[in-house]
C-alpha cells in the first residue's frame, strides 16, 4: 500500500524537478535515516556486496519507472511495472533453482488477467511504456536478489546499504545533468517517499522476504497497482467497471496463492 501511494506523489513531483536529483534526494533521506543501523548493528559477512547488488537493481528500477511516468499514466505505469510478477518466477527457477508452487502460478495467471483489466485494456506502447518494462525487469531482479540475501542480514542494515549505493551511483550523474533546486512540494514528496515509503516500505519487504519466496512476494506486492489505481481515480483518472473488476481479480489471485496451500 505504501508503494502504491508513490505513483501519484512521484508523478506530481517529476513535473517540477529533474528525475535523477529527485531520486538522489529521496534515497539520501532514506540512507541517512538508516545510517545508525548500519554503523551500530552487527554487520554480517558480505553485507556490503549483497547490499550493493540489491541497490543497483533497485536504483535502475526507479530510474526507469520515474522516467516512464513522464510519458505515461499512473495506471499504465502500475500495470507494466507489475509484469514483474511473471518475470520473478522465471528468474527464481533459473537463478535460484526455486520453482514456484502450482498455487502461486495459478495466482499469477489470475492476477495478470486482472492487471490487463485494471489498465483498461488500452495500453499502447511508446517511450514511457518501453522505459517502464525495463523498470519491471530491474525490480524483478531486485526481488530475486532479496530472496537470496535477506535471510543472512539485519533488515535495517541491508536496506541502509542498498539505499546508500543508489545515492552513490546516481549522485554524480544527477549533479551533472539536473538541478537540485526543488520547490517545497517536491521536497515534501522526497521526504515522504524517502522515509515512509523507502524506509518503512522496503523495511517491511525485506523482513517479509526472509519468510516467503520471491514469487509469493511479487504476487502480494501486486496490491501496489490496485492502490495506485484507486488513488489515481480519487485524483480524477478514470478507472471504470473493467478497472474495478481487474482490481478484484488481482486480490483473488493473491488469495488463491496464499490460501490454496492451506487447503492442500
BELHUNOR-V468291 format. One record per pair of residues at least 6 apart in sequence whose C-alpha atoms are under 6 Angstrom apart, sorted by the first residue. I is the first residue (numbers start at 1). J is the second residue. If there is no record, write none. Layout:
i=I j=J
i=I j=J
This chain:
i=1 j=224
i=1 j=227
i=2 j=197
i=3 j=224
i=4 j=224
i=4 j=225
i=4 j=227
i=4 j=228
i=5 j=228
i=13 j=186
i=18 j=178
i=20 j=174
i=21 j=174
i=21 j=180
i=24 j=167
i=24 j=171
i=26 j=190
i=26 j=194
i=27 j=163
i=27 j=194
i=29 j=194
i=30 j=194
i=30 j=195
i=30 j=199
i=31 j=160
i=31 j=163
i=31 j=164
i=34 j=160
i=37 j=157
i=38 j=157
i=51 j=158
i=51 j=161
i=51 j=162
i=52 j=162
i=52 j=165
i=54 j=142
i=54 j=162
i=55 j=162
i=55 j=165
i=55 j=166
i=57 j=138
i=57 j=142
i=58 j=142
i=59 j=166
i=61 j=135
i=61 j=138
i=61 j=139
i=64 j=131
i=64 j=132
i=64 j=135
i=65 j=132
i=65 j=135
i=68 j=128
i=68 j=131
i=68 j=132
i=71 j=128
i=72 j=128
i=75 j=119
i=75 j=229
i=76 j=119
i=78 j=225
i=79 j=115
i=80 j=133
i=81 j=136
i=84 j=136
i=84 j=140
i=85 j=218
i=85 j=219
i=88 j=140
i=88 j=215
i=89 j=215
i=92 j=98
i=93 j=99
i=103 j=257
i=104 j=257
i=107 j=253
i=107 j=254
i=107 j=256
i=107 j=257
i=110 j=253
i=111 j=249
i=111 j=250
i=111 j=253
i=114 j=246
i=114 j=249
i=114 j=250
i=115 j=246
i=117 j=242
i=117 j=243
i=117 j=246
i=118 j=243
i=118 j=246
i=120 j=243
i=144 j=214
i=147 j=209
i=147 j=214
i=150 j=210
i=151 j=210
i=220 j=254
i=226 j=247
i=233 j=239
